[in-house]
Amino acid sequence: MNRYLAALVLVTLVWGLTFPILKVATQTLSGVEISALRFALAATCMFPFFWRLPRHTWRDGAVLGALALLSYVGQAYGLQFISSNRSAFLTSLNVIMVPLLAWAWGTRPAWSVFVAALFAVLGIGLMSFDGGANFWADTATILCALAFAVYVIVLSARAQSHQAHQLAAAQMAAMAVLGALWMLWDSGISAVRTLPDRIGLEVLAGLLYLGVVASAGMFFLQALAQRHVRAEQAALVYALEPVFAAMFAWWWLDEGLTPRAALGAALVLLAVVLSELKPDKWRRRLKRKSSAWGD
């Protein structure tokens, strides 16, 4: 595995821990409030990079930031009503959405990507699907997956035109501003004034992790790595998110890993390996073998 894919695996590992943290935070804060606060913290961390950003970086950062904010708000809203496992499954449907959207937009992902995406979705389903449906929460989480799929495609297309730290900074600024406006519109000034009373030490620690580590740090690393990784391949690496989430649940919350869930995790890992296959390389090998047999 090359270093850029390894970086995306690290991003996904960090994100895997966000599900239980978000679940705890939704007990006192709304999804919009969590998103607005985490990205305000992230933007504060990226503040030194705001100066002299090129105009095209602000433009692309605003587009990417809006897509990412929509995804995170949808995820946080859904977690108010459904389990973190179900949320992880629905969010990870972006694994199959990315190659399908890329195909619809005129690119031709390799056949191995579709096979890998099928294994990933099957594996995530075995690992995470636990019932407990809620129409509006499920719909919001599926829209979250769709927004993230579009985000991954746009990021892979635009990342090479920017410095990674500059693009991450522009995204954080856009998400902080849009998130604050959304929070004021959704919660109202009176509810915003009660935030200090609703944020205990546990929630504050969670927000710091979400804002500083999972957002500011990982958005920079993601922007850097996706300069060198195809969108459909990156999406398959992100399929590891529920695997890491299950590992953290086992380690931190003492939740067991059933044989079905273990099989699902193995399928997701297989999907990531399959995504590394180079179809043209294998075709050339098969042709050489066929020629050798013919001789």
Buried (B, 14 or more C-beta within 10 A) or exposed (E): EEEBBEBBBBBBBBBBBBBBBBBBBBEBBBBBBBBBBBBBBBBEBBEEBBEEBBEEBBEBBBBBBBBBBBBBBBBBBBBBBBBBBBBBBBBBBBBBBBBBBBBEEEBEBBEBBBBBBBBBBBBBBBBBBEEEEBEEBBBBBBBBBBBBBBBBBBBBBBBEEBBBBBBBBBBBBBBBBBBBEBBBEBBEEEBBEEBEEBBEEEBEEBBBBBBBBBBBBBBBBBBBBBBBBBBBBBBBBBBBBBBBBBBBBEEEEEBEBEEEBEEBBBBBBBBBEBBBBEEEEEEEEEEEEEEEEEE
